[in-house]
Amino acid sequence: MTPTLEWRRARAVSRSAGLVRGVRRGALRLWLAVTAGALTLVATHLALLFTLFGELDLRVAAIDGGVAVLGLAAVAWYIGTIIDERARHAVEAVLLEVLETPRNIRDTAAAALDALADEGIVLGAAVAVTGEDVDAPLEIVAATGYPDPWLRTAPPLRIG
């Protein structure tokens, strides 16, 4: 029941290694740049007002802060949707790369779970298949993030 290590020997250097992490790092950099830009705009506006009028009106500062927070919220939502889409494509690339190498079901499942765990997408996951009988229990063919003996001692599961 333990997956073979044959797929590890045939595993070439991954073209998509770190792709999902790169998407997340890019999102963080974009968020930091937008926040720095918003803070710079607010600070510049308040500095100009202070220079022109010789005093700092707290109402204007509160309005500037409120507008900045609303703008940052909208930008955060937009960045989140873009990052979700980019991450989805990155996960597809990782899984397609795993599926390029011909293997049996057990090795393919183990390779896919390892690739997802390497990218930090899953902490724990299991892949189970069923036999040809409708009432046949599910057989766990690969797992990651669980203790080693769990795969051998996992109770049989049934659909329905």
KELORO-78212 format. One line per field, with one value per residue: x, y, z of N, C-alpha, C, CB in turn; residue number from 1. Coordinates in nm, 4 decimals. Glycine has a CB too. Layout:
n.xx: X;...;
n.yy: Y;...;
n.zz: Z;...;
ca.xx: X;...;
ca.yy: Y;...;
ca.zz: Z;...;
c.xx: X;...;
c.yy: Y;...;
c.zz: Z;...;
cb.xx: X;...;
cb.yy: Y;...;
cb.zz: Z;...;
i: NUM;...;
END
This chain:
n.xx: 0.0811;0.2114;0.3337;0.5479;0.8934;0.9736;0.8910;1.0253;1.2893;1.2725;1.2044;1.2456;1.4217;1.2097;1.0091;0.8240;0.8803;0.8367;0.6511;0.3935;0.4616;0.6034;0.3974;0.2604;0.4594;0.4844;0.2328;0.2483;0.4556;0.3323;0.1152;0.2540;0.3793;0.1583;0.0457;0.2560;0.2570;0.0016;0.0301;0.2331;0.1048;-0.0974;0.0610;0.2028;-0.0060;-0.1025;0.1278;0.1548;-0.0818;-0.0281;0.1924;0.0818;-0.1288;-0.0322;-0.1147;-0.2352;-0.5202;-0.7243;-0.9564;-0.9269;-0.7094;-0.8303;-1.0230;-0.8547;-0.7246;-0.9446;-1.0269;-0.7967;-0.7971;-1.0354;-0.9676;-0.7463;-0.8759;-1.0352;-0.8330;-0.7041;-0.9004;-0.9083;-0.6425;-0.6474;-0.8302;-0.6905;-0.4597;-0.5677;-0.6516;-0.4051;-0.2720;-0.4298;-0.3730;-0.1023;-0.1077;-0.2319;-0.0283;0.1725;0.0526;0.0041;0.2628;0.3408;0.1770;0.2848;0.4741;0.4605;0.3010;0.1879;-0.1338;-0.1011;0.1630;0.1389;-0.0518;0.0903;0.3044;0.1688;0.0564;0.2915;0.4060;0.2161;0.2390;0.5064;0.4875;0.3508;0.0772;-0.0939;-0.1241;-0.1887;-0.3115;-0.5035;-0.5349;-0.7754;-0.8982;-1.1538;-1.2720;-1.3959;-1.6457;-1.9533;-2.0023;-1.7523;-1.4888;-1.3148;-0.9772;-0.6908;-0.4433;-0.2366;-0.0833;-0.0117;0.1432;0.0483;0.1096;0.3522;0.2675;-0.0060;-0.1084;-0.1009;-0.2666;-0.5099;-0.8614;-1.1004;-1.2881;-1.6139;-1.8181;-2.0976;
n.yy: -0.1187;0.1144;0.3941;0.3661;0.4545;0.5034;0.7085;0.9256;0.8879;0.9222;1.1805;1.4880;1.8048;2.0426;2.2480;2.4197;2.4732;2.6315;2.8084;2.8742;2.9829;3.2009;3.3506;3.4220;3.5725;3.7806;3.8969;3.9948;4.1831;4.3597;4.4484;4.5771;4.7818;4.9283;5.0109;5.1665;5.3653;5.4805;5.5791;5.7637;5.9457;6.0475;6.1593;6.3513;6.5167;6.6131;6.7448;6.9465;7.0910;7.1792;7.3389;7.5383;7.6523;7.6748;7.5331;7.2195;7.0612;6.8492;6.7315;6.7212;6.5484;6.3190;6.2712;6.2271;5.9959;5.8205;5.8058;5.6916;5.4423;5.3303;5.3220;5.1477;4.9179;4.8545;4.8092;4.5946;4.3966;4.3701;4.2911;4.0485;3.8978;3.8838;3.7470;3.5049;3.4015;3.3843;3.2058;2.9793;2.9126;2.8593;2.6346;2.4559;2.4356;2.3131;2.0646;1.9662;1.9309;1.7215;1.5230;1.4777;1.2766;0.9364;0.7136;0.4744;0.4700;0.4919;0.5934;0.8321;0.9691;0.9964;1.1537;1.3852;1.4745;1.5193;1.7234;1.9269;1.9626;2.0435;2.2930;2.4257;2.4267;2.2354;2.0971;1.8560;1.5712;1.3228;1.0623;0.8577;0.5592;0.3650;0.0289;-0.1836;-0.2682;-0.1366;-0.1245;-0.1491;-0.0755;0.2385;0.2687;0.3922;0.5411;0.7194;0.9542;1.2554;1.4476;1.3135;1.0871;0.8265;0.5503;0.5776;0.5515;0.2787;0.1838;0.3058;0.3245;0.1412;0.3144;0.4020;0.4941;0.6926;
n.zz: 0.0000;0.0348;-0.1439;-0.4286;-0.4784;-0.7288;-0.9007;-0.7964;-0.8711;-1.1445;-1.1620;-1.3000;-1.2953;-1.1719;-1.3714;-1.2795;-1.0197;-0.7155;-0.8146;-0.7157;-0.4704;-0.5652;-0.6777;-0.4461;-0.3150;-0.4975;-0.4694;-0.2099;-0.2378;-0.4184;-0.2644;-0.0548;-0.2014;-0.2952;-0.0531;0.0488;-0.1467;-0.1063;0.1555;0.1090;-0.0624;0.1098;0.3139;0.1660;0.0797;0.3267;0.4155;0.2224;0.2707;0.5303;0.4793;0.3144;0.4704;0.7270;0.9468;1.0742;0.9982;1.1748;1.0842;0.8074;0.7953;0.8992;0.7025;0.4810;0.5734;0.5903;0.3207;0.2157;0.3470;0.2460;-0.0252;-0.0133;0.0735;-0.1486;-0.3360;-0.2139;-0.2343;-0.5138;-0.5691;-0.4347;-0.5924;-0.8333;-0.7535;-0.6674;-0.9135;-1.0513;-0.8822;-0.9139;-1.1793;-1.1466;-0.9794;-1.1525;-1.3444;-1.1931;-1.1318;-1.3907;-1.4768;-1.3125;-1.4137;-1.6625;-1.6697;-1.7312;-1.5135;-1.2665;-1.0970;-0.8190;-0.7863;-0.9296;-0.7779;-0.5372;-0.6267;-0.7093;-0.4663;-0.3199;-0.4747;-0.4407;-0.1652;-0.1495;-0.2678;-0.0766;-0.0703;0.0345;0.3606;0.4651;0.3037;0.1300;-0.1103;-0.2430;-0.3923;-0.5505;-0.5894;-0.8564;-0.7791;-0.6597;-0.3889;-0.2836;-0.0557;-0.0175;-0.1131;0.0260;-0.1525;-0.1546;0.0624;0.2372;0.4903;0.7051;0.9807;0.9216;0.9795;0.9529;0.6944;0.6496;0.8496;0.8248;0.8511;0.6512;0.4048;0.2915;0.0160;0.0490;
ca.xx: 0.0000;0.2998;0.3719;0.6859;0.9777;1.0183;0.8650;1.1260;1.4104;1.2474;1.1616;1.3431;1.4147;1.0769;1.0008;0.7298;0.9154;0.8243;0.5616;0.2872;0.5261;0.6345;0.2726;0.2335;0.5585;0.4467;0.1166;0.2953;0.5287;0.2346;0.0417;0.3433;0.3989;0.0348;0.0341;0.3559;0.2082;-0.1107;0.0847;0.3073;0.0071;-0.1605;0.1615;0.2306;-0.1216;-0.1038;0.2427;0.1211;-0.1817;0.0389;0.2780;-0.0008;-0.2142;0.0407;-0.1683;-0.2844;-0.6587;-0.7448;-1.0669;-0.8694;-0.6285;-0.9233;-1.0810;-0.7487;-0.7070;-1.0613;-1.0195;-0.6865;-0.8411;-1.1314;-0.8919;-0.6671;-0.9675;-1.0697;-0.7132;-0.6815;-0.9957;-0.8644;-0.5197;-0.6880;-0.8886;-0.5836;-0.3705;-0.6395;-0.6464;-0.2670;-0.2398;-0.4996;-0.2939;0.0235;-0.1376;-0.2529;0.1027;0.2419;-0.0098;0.0275;0.4005;0.3423;0.1075;0.3592;0.5496;0.3704;0.3148;0.0634;-0.2190;-0.0427;0.2784;0.0912;-0.1151;0.1966;0.3790;0.0837;0.0483;0.4223;0.4232;0.1299;0.2975;0.6288;0.4483;0.2847;-0.0665;-0.1618;-0.0472;-0.2219;-0.4100;-0.5026;-0.6032;-0.8302;-0.9685;-1.2449;-1.2654;-1.5017;-1.7746;-2.0117;-1.9918;-1.6131;-1.4377;-1.2094;-0.8417;-0.6033;-0.3251;-0.1286;-0.1152;0.0986;0.1087;0.0007;0.2175;0.3776;0.1840;-0.1473;-0.1467;-0.1222;-0.3688;-0.6319;-0.9795;-1.1607;-1.3949;-1.7131;-1.8921;-2.2411;
ca.yy: 0.0000;0.2306;0.4337;0.3365;0.5722;0.5048;0.8391;1.0210;0.8701;0.9731;1.3195;1.5847;1.9339;2.0968;2.3778;2.5050;2.4746;2.7613;2.8957;2.9240;3.0728;3.3234;3.4270;3.4802;3.6784;3.8926;3.9624;4.0703;4.3005;4.4527;4.5065;4.6718;4.8975;5.0073;5.0731;5.2739;5.4731;5.5485;5.6565;5.8767;6.0445;6.1122;6.2429;6.4657;6.6060;6.6803;6.8364;7.0637;7.1697;7.2453;7.4438;7.6473;7.7162;7.6924;7.4479;7.0901;7.0399;6.7067;6.6820;6.6877;6.4276;6.2064;6.2445;6.1643;5.8591;5.7417;5.7807;5.5972;5.3093;5.2796;5.2887;5.0272;4.8034;4.8188;4.7532;4.4625;4.3046;4.3477;4.2104;3.9130;3.8257;3.8562;3.6455;3.3771;3.3526;3.3454;3.0856;2.8677;2.8742;2.8013;2.4983;2.3751;2.4090;2.2155;1.9330;1.9189;1.8824;1.5895;1.4281;1.4550;1.1520;0.8217;0.6360;0.4109;0.5598;0.5105;0.6832;0.9635;1.0334;1.0349;1.2649;1.5044;1.5226;1.5745;1.8517;2.0245;1.9899;2.1212;2.4302;2.4853;2.4372;2.1476;2.0488;1.7151;1.5305;1.1803;1.0250;0.7229;0.5088;0.2553;-0.0833;-0.1863;-0.2866;-0.0146;-0.1299;-0.1696;0.0366;0.3197;0.2321;0.5090;0.5065;0.8143;1.0521;1.3403;1.5253;1.2235;0.9986;0.7143;0.4310;0.6043;0.4999;0.1334;0.1503;0.3851;0.2383;0.1456;0.4127;0.3672;0.6074;0.6884;
ca.zz: 0.0000;0.0357;-0.2793;-0.4644;-0.4953;-0.8675;-0.9616;-0.7497;-0.9516;-1.2790;-1.1503;-1.3500;-1.2281;-1.1954;-1.4380;-1.2077;-0.8776;-0.6515;-0.8897;-0.6279;-0.3738;-0.6386;-0.6882;-0.3138;-0.2909;-0.5831;-0.4088;-0.0936;-0.2876;-0.4750;-0.1527;0.0130;-0.2886;-0.2958;0.0790;0.0551;-0.2329;-0.0406;0.2678;0.0521;-0.1090;0.2253;0.3802;0.0792;0.0853;0.4569;0.4214;0.1407;0.3433;0.6421;0.4227;0.2625;0.5704;0.8518;1.0531;1.0275;1.0397;1.2018;1.0009;0.6767;0.8155;0.9142;0.5701;0.4014;0.6229;0.5505;0.1762;0.1943;0.3917;0.1473;-0.1462;0.0123;0.0793;-0.2863;-0.3990;-0.1538;-0.2967;-0.6511;-0.5638;-0.3957;-0.7057;-0.9301;-0.6978;-0.6731;-1.0513;-1.0819;-0.8044;-0.9775;-1.2961;-1.0986;-0.9328;-1.2728;-1.4050;-1.1084;-1.1490;-1.5275;-1.4838;-1.2493;-1.5006;-1.7862;-1.6595;-1.7183;-1.3900;-1.2257;-1.0183;-0.6858;-0.7967;-0.9734;-0.6623;-0.4435;-0.6864;-0.7059;-0.3280;-0.2827;-0.5438;-0.3733;-0.0337;-0.1721;-0.3000;0.0390;-0.0966;0.1296;0.4747;0.4750;0.2036;0.0969;-0.2338;-0.2298;-0.5105;-0.5208;-0.6826;-0.9573;-0.7125;-0.6054;-0.2436;-0.2425;0.0238;-0.0777;-0.0732;0.0263;-0.2312;-0.1261;0.1661;0.2808;0.6078;0.8097;1.0279;0.8306;0.9981;0.9282;0.5632;0.6598;0.9487;0.8043;0.8384;0.5175;0.3872;0.1897;-0.0393;0.0762;
c.xx: 0.0862;0.3391;0.5189;0.7632;1.0294;0.9999;0.9670;1.2540;1.3927;1.2127;1.2730;1.3319;1.2838;1.0843;0.9138;0.7600;0.9064;0.7285;0.4533;0.3457;0.5626;0.5119;0.2428;0.3315;0.5263;0.3283;0.1590;0.3698;0.4333;0.1565;0.1277;0.3652;0.2758;0.0173;0.1334;0.3126;0.0954;-0.0614;0.1618;0.2122;-0.0576;-0.0614;0.1936;0.1161;-0.1248;0.0123;0.2156;0.0182;-0.1187;0.1259;0.1951;-0.0749;-0.1471;-0.0142;-0.2226;-0.4238;-0.6817;-0.8596;-1.0161;-0.7852;-0.7179;-0.9861;-0.9778;-0.7277;-0.8221;-1.0605;-0.9095;-0.7276;-0.9407;-1.0614;-0.8103;-0.7555;-1.0062;-0.9509;-0.6839;-0.7755;-0.9502;-0.7382;-0.5541;-0.7461;-0.7828;-0.4937;-0.4387;-0.6323;-0.5056;-0.2278;-0.3077;-0.4220;-0.1614;0.0021;-0.1612;-0.1199;0.1793;0.1844;0.0086;0.1694;0.4133;0.2824;0.1802;0.4328;0.4526;0.4028;0.1849;-0.0127;-0.1561;0.0738;0.2373;0.0275;-0.0097;0.2756;0.2978;0.0751;0.1809;0.4464;0.3392;0.1842;0.4252;0.5981;0.3786;0.1351;-0.1455;-0.0673;-0.0687;-0.3297;-0.3970;-0.5783;-0.6474;-0.9025;-1.0585;-1.2270;-1.3801;-1.6393;-1.8233;-1.9935;-1.8487;-1.5654;-1.3302;-1.0743;-0.7549;-0.4740;-0.2087;-0.1766;0.0099;0.0511;0.0534;0.1178;0.2305;0.2884;0.0366;-0.1932;-0.1760;-0.2393;-0.4987;-0.7514;-1.0372;-1.2770;-1.4890;-1.7822;-2.0389;-2.2804;
c.yy: 0.1261;0.2658;0.4019;0.4660;0.5836;0.6421;0.9421;1.0101;0.9308;1.1215;1.4136;1.7131;2.0003;2.2334;2.4739;2.5109;2.6163;2.8565;2.9559;3.0184;3.2057;3.4119;3.4952;3.5920;3.8019;3.9692;4.0470;4.1961;4.4046;4.5233;4.6093;4.7973;4.9873;5.0792;5.1884;5.3923;5.5512;5.6335;5.7789;5.9858;6.1194;6.2056;6.3668;6.5663;6.6828;6.7786;6.9623;7.1524;7.2453;7.3604;7.5636;7.7236;7.7332;7.6133;7.3195;7.0679;6.8893;6.6483;6.6405;6.5604;6.3048;6.1699;6.1771;6.0186;5.7688;5.7073;5.6793;5.4557;5.2498;5.2398;5.1619;4.9030;4.7583;4.7546;4.6139;4.3589;4.2701;4.2613;4.0663;3.8342;3.7916;3.7435;3.5091;3.3175;3.3064;3.2187;2.9631;2.8191;2.8103;2.6582;2.4062;2.3401;2.3046;2.0759;1.8793;1.8675;1.7441;1.4854;1.4013;1.3218;1.0354;0.7408;0.5609;0.5071;0.5914;0.6102;0.8237;1.0385;1.0805;1.1540;1.3940;1.5610;1.5821;1.7100;1.9602;2.0601;2.0725;2.2676;2.4995;2.5013;2.3530;2.1137;1.8997;1.6817;1.3811;1.1608;0.8808;0.6866;0.3940;0.1457;-0.0769;-0.2061;-0.1546;-0.0102;-0.1475;-0.0500;0.1130;0.2743;0.3571;0.4700;0.6016;0.9115;1.1327;1.4210;1.4428;1.1400;0.8771;0.5928;0.4533;0.5445;0.3502;0.0990;0.2283;0.2922;0.2467;0.2452;0.3648;0.4939;0.5880;0.6434;
c.zz: 0.0000;-0.1070;-0.3057;-0.4818;-0.6379;-0.9309;-0.9167;-0.8327;-1.0899;-1.2784;-1.1955;-1.2683;-1.2689;-1.2625;-1.3592;-1.0584;-0.8230;-0.7198;-0.8005;-0.5232;-0.4394;-0.6543;-0.5549;-0.2804;-0.3738;-0.5261;-0.2896;-0.1371;-0.3452;-0.3647;-0.0782;-0.0712;-0.2895;-0.1620;0.0934;-0.0309;-0.1686;0.0763;0.2182;0.0038;0.0072;0.2943;0.2972;0.0837;0.2172;0.4700;0.3391;0.2105;0.4600;0.5921;0.3771;0.3722;0.7060;0.9689;0.9912;1.0846;1.0561;1.1200;0.8630;0.6875;0.8283;0.7802;0.4800;0.4431;0.5817;0.4031;0.1463;0.2347;0.2931;0.0173;-0.1290;0.0205;-0.0612;-0.3573;-0.3434;-0.2142;-0.4385;-0.6555;-0.5274;-0.5112;-0.8100;-0.8804;-0.6971;-0.8131;-1.0885;-1.0068;-0.8650;-1.0996;-1.2541;-1.0500;-1.0523;-1.3387;-1.3255;-1.1312;-1.2905;-1.5445;-1.4208;-1.3432;-1.6321;-1.7858;-1.6435;-1.5921;-1.3666;-1.1337;-0.8833;-0.6901;-0.8408;-0.8575;-0.5624;-0.4969;-0.6810;-0.5643;-0.2818;-0.3486;-0.4773;-0.2352;-0.0474;-0.2006;-0.1831;0.0216;0.0023;0.2440;0.4934;0.3739;0.1801;-0.0333;-0.2171;-0.3588;-0.4666;-0.6244;-0.7814;-0.8959;-0.6552;-0.4539;-0.1938;-0.1602;-0.0531;-0.0248;-0.0834;-0.0434;-0.2058;-0.0195;0.1967;0.4005;0.7222;0.8596;0.9356;0.8554;0.9633;0.7960;0.5687;0.7513;0.9312;0.7871;0.6971;0.5144;0.2784;0.1423;-0.0041;0.2108;
cb.xx: -0.0926;0.4257;0.3454;0.6925;1.0943;0.9432;0.7244;1.1572;1.4459;1.1355;1.1202;1.3210;1.5382;0.9999;0.9463;0.5882;1.0570;0.9562;0.4976;0.2131;0.6522;0.6918;0.1542;0.2401;0.7007;0.4140;0.0121;0.3862;0.6308;0.1382;-0.0049;0.4783;0.4316;-0.0878;0.0573;0.4943;0.1619;-0.2149;0.1766;0.3966;-0.1005;-0.2131;0.2895;0.2544;-0.2517;-0.0978;0.3708;0.0676;-0.2941;0.1242;0.3598;-0.1004;-0.3395;0.0422;-0.2795;-0.1880;-0.7593;-0.7715;-1.1768;-0.7833;-0.5395;-1.0331;-1.1318;-0.6169;-0.6937;-1.1878;-0.9938;-0.5619;-0.9041;-1.2393;-0.8003;-0.5871;-1.0939;-1.1168;-0.5918;-0.7005;-1.1378;-0.8391;-0.4186;-0.7887;-1.0001;-0.4998;-0.3268;-0.7865;-0.6931;-0.1702;-0.2827;-0.6426;-0.2676;0.0830;-0.2617;-0.3433;0.1850;0.2305;-0.1585;0.0003;0.4954;0.2649;-0.0305;0.4579;0.6497;0.3798;0.3495;0.0907;-0.3575;0.0054;0.3807;-0.0095;-0.2138;0.2913;0.4168;-0.0572;0.0070;0.5342;0.3849;-0.0129;0.3273;0.7086;0.3572;0.3448;-0.0985;-0.2118;-0.0857;-0.2675;-0.3915;-0.5655;-0.5107;-0.9265;-0.8678;-1.3916;-1.2677;-1.4747;-1.7640;-2.1611;-2.0766;-1.5214;-1.3811;-1.2317;-0.7847;-0.5762;-0.3593;-0.0842;-0.1696;0.1482;0.0108;-0.1143;0.1908;0.5209;0.1944;-0.1736;-0.0366;0.0043;-0.3149;-0.6175;-1.0870;-1.2097;-1.3373;-1.8167;-1.8718;-2.3051;
cb.yy: -0.0008;0.2038;0.5833;0.2518;0.5679;0.4000;0.8870;0.9975;0.7213;0.8945;1.3512;1.6133;2.0242;2.1067;2.3619;2.4557;2.4175;2.8243;2.8188;2.8065;3.0069;3.2899;3.3347;3.3720;3.6285;3.8433;3.8582;3.9828;4.2586;4.3788;4.3960;4.6051;4.8521;4.9168;4.9687;5.2225;5.4171;5.4459;5.5680;5.8295;5.9763;6.0064;6.1624;6.4191;6.5264;6.5772;6.7662;7.0196;7.0790;7.1444;7.3884;7.5928;7.6366;7.8350;7.5218;6.9744;7.1015;6.6851;6.7898;6.8052;6.4420;6.2402;6.3760;6.2429;5.8592;5.8160;5.9127;5.6408;5.3171;5.3855;5.4036;5.0428;4.8391;4.9429;4.8462;4.4684;4.3662;4.4816;4.2696;3.9192;3.9086;3.9832;3.6840;3.3956;3.4618;3.4591;3.1030;2.9091;2.9964;2.8873;2.4979;2.4494;2.5380;2.2546;1.9406;2.0307;1.9809;1.5920;1.4787;1.5675;1.1572;0.7316;0.7278;0.2741;0.4979;0.3753;0.6261;0.9490;0.9366;0.9162;1.2324;1.4715;1.4088;1.4772;1.8388;1.9699;1.8581;2.0617;2.4308;2.6180;2.3939;2.0184;2.1246;1.6789;1.6092;1.0948;1.0434;0.7127;0.4623;0.3042;-0.2165;-0.2959;-0.3926;-0.0050;-0.2418;-0.1907;-0.0138;0.4703;0.1155;0.5607;0.5063;0.8907;0.9830;1.4339;1.6288;1.1323;0.9526;0.6727;0.3842;0.7541;0.5280;0.0651;0.1745;0.4782;0.2777;0.0046;0.5525;0.2655;0.6198;0.6040;
cb.zz: 0.1192;0.1219;-0.3010;-0.5928;-0.3979;-0.9480;-0.9273;-0.6007;-0.9636;-1.3442;-1.0055;-1.5019;-1.2635;-1.0643;-1.5798;-1.2294;-0.8553;-0.6439;-1.0044;-0.5592;-0.3143;-0.7753;-0.7300;-0.2060;-0.3235;-0.7229;-0.3654;-0.0057;-0.3944;-0.5688;-0.0565;0.0438;-0.4310;-0.3247;0.1902;0.0092;-0.3653;0.0086;0.3543;-0.0639;-0.1929;0.3253;0.4058;-0.0652;0.0672;0.5700;0.3705;0.0037;0.3944;0.7212;0.3047;0.1635;0.5874;0.8874;1.1339;1.0688;0.9357;1.3496;0.9868;0.6229;0.9408;1.0166;0.5046;0.4161;0.7743;0.5839;0.0986;0.2739;0.5326;0.1185;-0.1842;0.1417;0.1603;-0.3638;-0.3772;-0.0011;-0.2991;-0.7211;-0.4612;-0.2839;-0.7698;-0.9561;-0.5553;-0.6309;-1.1483;-1.0468;-0.6569;-1.0178;-1.3855;-0.9856;-0.8392;-1.3725;-1.4147;-0.9589;-1.1159;-1.6281;-1.4145;-1.1156;-1.5299;-1.8087;-1.5407;-1.8433;-1.2678;-1.1543;-0.9979;-0.6290;-0.8948;-1.0889;-0.5938;-0.4175;-0.8319;-0.7585;-0.2345;-0.3215;-0.6925;-0.3609;0.0405;-0.2878;-0.4215;0.0684;-0.2404;0.0600;0.6022;0.6175;0.0706;0.2115;-0.3609;-0.1073;-0.6220;-0.5176;-0.6074;-1.0578;-0.6013;-0.6421;-0.1914;-0.3664;0.1580;-0.0487;-0.1623;0.1722;-0.3787;-0.2551;0.2949;0.1654;0.5711;0.7575;1.1743;0.8417;1.1408;0.9295;0.4610;0.7110;1.0863;0.6807;0.9422;0.4753;0.3522;0.2448;-0.1950;-0.0177;
i: 1;2;3;4;5;6;7;8;9;10;11;12;13;14;15;16;17;18;19;20;21;22;23;24;25;26;27;28;29;30;31;32;33;34;35;36;37;38;39;40;41;42;43;44;45;46;47;48;49;50;51;52;53;54;55;56;57;58;59;60;61;62;63;64;65;66;67;68;69;70;71;72;73;74;75;76;77;78;79;80;81;82;83;84;85;86;87;88;89;90;91;92;93;94;95;96;97;98;99;100;101;102;103;104;105;106;107;108;109;110;111;112;113;114;115;116;117;118;119;120;121;122;123;124;125;126;127;128;129;130;131;132;133;134;135;136;137;138;139;140;141;142;143;144;145;146;147;148;149;150;151;152;153;154;155;156;157;158;159;160;
END
